[in-house]
Amino acid sequence: MAPEPLKEDCKVIGSYEKVKGAVGTVPAIEKAFAILDMLKRDGAEYTTVELARALGLHKSTVHKILVALSHYGVVQRDESSKRYRLGIALAEYGSAALRNLDIRRIAKPFLQSLMEFGGETACLAVLQGTKVVIVDSKEPPIQIRVSPQIGWRFPATLNAMGKAILAWLPDYRVDEIMRLEGLPARTTKSITDAVAYRAELAITRERGYATEFEEFHYGVNGVAAPVFDSQGTVIASLGIGGPAFRMGEDRIGILGKKCAEVAREIFTQQ
């Protein structure tokens, strides 16, 4: 049974309230994705009333969207509980998207080499809208390790994977992403001040890679570097993350330089 929706749900998913009225958006699609964002959490199931209350939408509006999404298999309804959950069609779309993502195919051997070099989990991420999406990873064969889920989406302002992309984006895109996603405090070490965050992006550009020290999860540190296309546009970030007790500042510097080196090698393969 799904937990009772809280008022903070809308803040957590960063959905309807944050994008409502943004230039170029379509209200019905905004609302549909707000619903999908709530349902994507592990084991999440909600009734129409619960979704409407959590998102601040009219019940009839939510019902119509759910009926349309159900028709295409994007969500499915449990007839006994009257609750909705994500449908299997999303897995098909996701698989097709990953198969067609060239950067993922190109980066596979580089992820392997990065993981072997650092002995920690290596990740590849891309920017979708204001979110960073993990599209591939390679985990070391050890018990205590970072274990990201492929397809995991999170605000681009939250960790090194996002910083490594934002640091090379035009200022107007960074402004937009910061406005829509904010600088949420995931831990007491999260950067929540806009001036400090922009300074961090400037340091990232100068250094060539981004770092994080327990900013996203307690006990986890990470580092990431940008991946560019042939036009010099940042298209992804390549990172490595692990337990803070194994990834101190000295090791972060070594791994950061390695990430930047491997990211440049990926560029030459495109």
C-alpha positions in Angstrom: 0.0 0.0 0.0 1.4 3.4 -0.9 2.2 5.9 1.8 -0.2 8.8 2.3 1.0 11.6 0.0 2.6 14.5 1.8 2.6 18.2 1.0 6.3 17.9 0.3 5.7 15.4 -2.6 5.6 18.2 -5.2 8.9 19.6 -4.0 10.5 16.2 -4.0 9.5 15.4 -7.6 10.1 18.9 -8.7 7.2 18.6 -11.1 4.2 20.6 -11.9 4.6 23.7 -9.7 8.2 24.2 -10.9 7.6 24.0 -14.6 4.1 25.4 -14.7 4.0 28.2 -17.2 7.6 27.8 -18.4 8.2 28.9 -21.9 7.5 26.3 -24.5 5.8 23.8 -22.2 2.4 22.2 -22.8 0.1 22.2 -19.6 -1.4 18.7 -20.2 2.1 17.2 -20.8 3.4 18.9 -17.7 0.7 17.4 -15.6 1.2 14.0 -17.1 4.9 14.0 -16.3 4.1 15.3 -12.8 2.0 12.2 -12.3 4.6 9.9 -13.8 7.3 11.4 -11.5 5.2 10.5 -8.5 4.6 6.9 -9.7 8.3 6.3 -10.6 9.3 5.9 -7.0 10.0 2.3 -5.9 6.7 0.6 -5.3 4.6 3.7 -5.6 0.9 3.3 -6.1 -1.7 6.0 -5.8 -5.4 6.5 -6.3 -6.7 9.3 -8.5 -7.7 11.3 -5.4 -4.3 10.9 -3.8 -2.5 12.1 -6.9 -4.8 15.0 -7.3 -4.3 16.1 -3.7 -0.5 15.7 -3.8 -0.1 17.7 -7.1 -2.8 20.3 -6.4 -4.8 19.3 -9.5 -8.5 18.8 -10.0 -9.6 15.1 -9.6 -11.3 15.1 -13.1 -8.1 16.4 -14.8 -6.0 13.7 -13.2 -8.6 11.0 -14.1 -8.6 12.0 -17.7 -4.8 11.9 -17.9 -4.6 8.5 -16.2 -7.2 7.1 -18.6 -5.1 8.3 -21.6 -1.8 7.0 -20.1 -3.5 3.6 -19.3 -4.6 3.3 -22.9 -1.0 3.3 -24.0 0.3 1.1 -21.2 2.3 3.9 -19.6 0.4 3.3 -16.3 -1.8 0.5 -15.2 -4.6 0.3 -12.7 -5.1 -2.3 -10.0 -8.9 -2.9 -10.2 -9.1 -4.2 -6.6 -7.3 -1.3 -4.9 -8.1 1.3 -7.6 -4.5 2.4 -7.4 -2.3 3.3 -10.4 1.4 2.3 -10.9 3.8 2.6 -13.8 3.1 0.4 -16.8 5.3 -2.0 -18.7 5.3 0.2 -21.8 7.7 2.6 -20.1 10.3 -0.2 -19.9 10.0 -0.7 -23.7 10.5 3.0 -24.4 13.4 3.2 -22.0 15.1 0.2 -23.5 14.7 1.6 -27.0 16.1 5.0 -25.9 19.2 3.4 -24.3 19.8 1.2 -27.4 19.7 4.3 -29.6 22.0 6.3 -27.4 25.3 6.3 -29.3 27.3 7.8 -26.4 26.4 4.9 -24.2 27.6 2.4 -26.8 30.9 4.3 -27.4 31.6 4.8 -23.7 31.2 1.2 -22.5 34.8 0.2 -22.7 35.9 3.5 -21.2 33.6 2.9 -18.2 35.2 -0.5 -17.7 38.7 1.0 -17.8 37.7 3.8 -15.4 36.2 1.4 -13.0 39.3 -0.8 -13.1 41.6 2.2 -12.6 39.7 3.6 -9.6 38.3 0.4 -8.1 35.0 2.2 -7.7 31.7 2.6 -9.6 32.0 4.4 -12.9 28.9 6.2 -14.4 27.8 7.8 -17.6 25.1 10.4 -17.4 23.3 12.8 -19.8 21.2 15.9 -19.3 17.5 15.6 -20.1 15.7 19.0 -19.6 16.8 20.0 -16.0 17.5 16.4 -14.9 20.6 14.3 -15.1 19.9 10.7 -16.1 22.3 7.8 -15.4 22.5 5.8 -18.7 25.2 3.3 -17.9 27.5 2.3 -15.1 30.1 -0.3 -14.2 30.4 -1.5 -10.7 33.5 -3.1 -9.1 33.3 -6.6 -7.7 33.4 -5.6 -4.1 30.8 -5.6 -1.3 30.8 -1.9 -0.3 30.2 0.2 -3.4 28.0 2.8 -5.0 25.3 1.0 -7.0 23.3 3.4 -9.2 20.2 2.4 -11.1 20.2 2.8 -14.8 17.6 5.3 -15.8 17.8 7.1 -12.4 16.9 10.8 -12.8 17.8 13.6 -10.4 18.1 17.4 -10.5 21.2 18.5 -12.3 22.2 20.8 -9.5 22.6 18.0 -7.0 26.0 16.3 -7.5 29.3 16.1 -9.5 27.6 14.4 -12.5 25.4 17.5 -12.9 28.1 20.0 -12.2 30.3 18.5 -14.9 27.6 19.3 -17.4 26.4 22.6 -16.1 29.9 24.1 -15.9 30.1 24.0 -19.7 26.5 25.1 -20.5 25.6 28.7 -21.5 24.7 30.9 -18.6 21.1 31.2 -19.6 20.7 27.4 -19.4 22.3 27.3 -16.0 20.0 30.1 -14.9 17.0 28.1 -16.1 18.0 24.9 -14.5 18.8 26.6 -11.2 15.5 28.4 -11.3 13.5 25.2 -12.0 15.4 22.8 -9.8 16.7 25.1 -7.1 19.6 24.0 -4.8 18.0 21.5 -2.5 19.7 20.5 0.7 20.1 16.7 0.4 22.7 16.8 3.2 24.2 19.4 5.5 27.1 19.5 3.0 24.9 20.4 0.0 25.6 23.7 -1.7 22.4 25.7 -1.3 23.6 29.2 -2.0 23.5 30.3 -5.7 26.6 32.4 -5.5 28.6 29.6 -4.0 27.2 27.1 -6.5 28.2 29.4 -9.4 31.7 29.7 -7.9 31.9 25.9 -7.8 31.0 25.7 -11.5 33.8 28.2 -12.3 36.3 26.1 -10.3 35.1 23.1 -12.2 35.7 24.7 -15.5 39.2 25.8 -14.5 40.1 22.4 -13.0 38.5 20.3 -15.8 36.4 18.1 -13.5 33.7 18.4 -10.8 33.8 17.1 -7.3 31.3 16.3 -4.5 31.9 15.5 -0.9 28.8 14.0 0.7 26.6 16.6 -1.0 24.2 14.1 -2.5 24.4 11.2 0.0 26.1 11.0 3.3 29.2 8.8 3.2 29.6 9.1 -0.6 32.1 11.2 -2.5 32.3 11.6 -6.3 34.0 13.2 -9.2 33.0 13.7 -12.8 34.3 15.2 -16.1 32.4 16.5 -19.2 32.1 14.6 -22.4 32.0 16.8 -25.5 30.8 16.2 -29.1 32.7 17.2 -32.2 31.2 20.7 -32.0 32.6 21.3 -28.6 29.2 21.0 -26.9 28.9 19.1 -23.6 26.7 16.0 -24.2 27.4 13.9 -21.1 29.4 13.5 -17.9 31.6 10.6 -17.0 32.1 10.1 -13.2 33.2 7.8 -10.5 31.8 7.5 -7.0 32.4 5.5 -3.9 32.5 5.5 -0.1 33.9 8.7 1.4 36.3 6.6 3.6 38.0 5.4 0.4 37.7 8.6 -1.7 39.3 11.4 0.3 40.5 14.7 -1.2 43.9 13.3 -2.4 42.3 10.4 -4.2 39.5 12.6 -5.6 42.1 14.6 -7.3 43.7 11.6 -8.9 40.4 10.2 -10.1 39.2 13.6 -11.3 42.2 13.9 -13.6 41.6 10.3 -14.8 37.9 11.1 -15.5 38.9 14.1 -17.6 41.5 12.0 -19.5 39.1 9.2 -20.2 36.3 11.7 -21.2 38.7 13.2 -23.8 39.3 9.7 -25.2 35.6 9.2 -25.6 35.4 12.4 -27.6 38.0 11.0 -30.1 35.8 7.9 -30.7 32.7 9.8 -31.8 
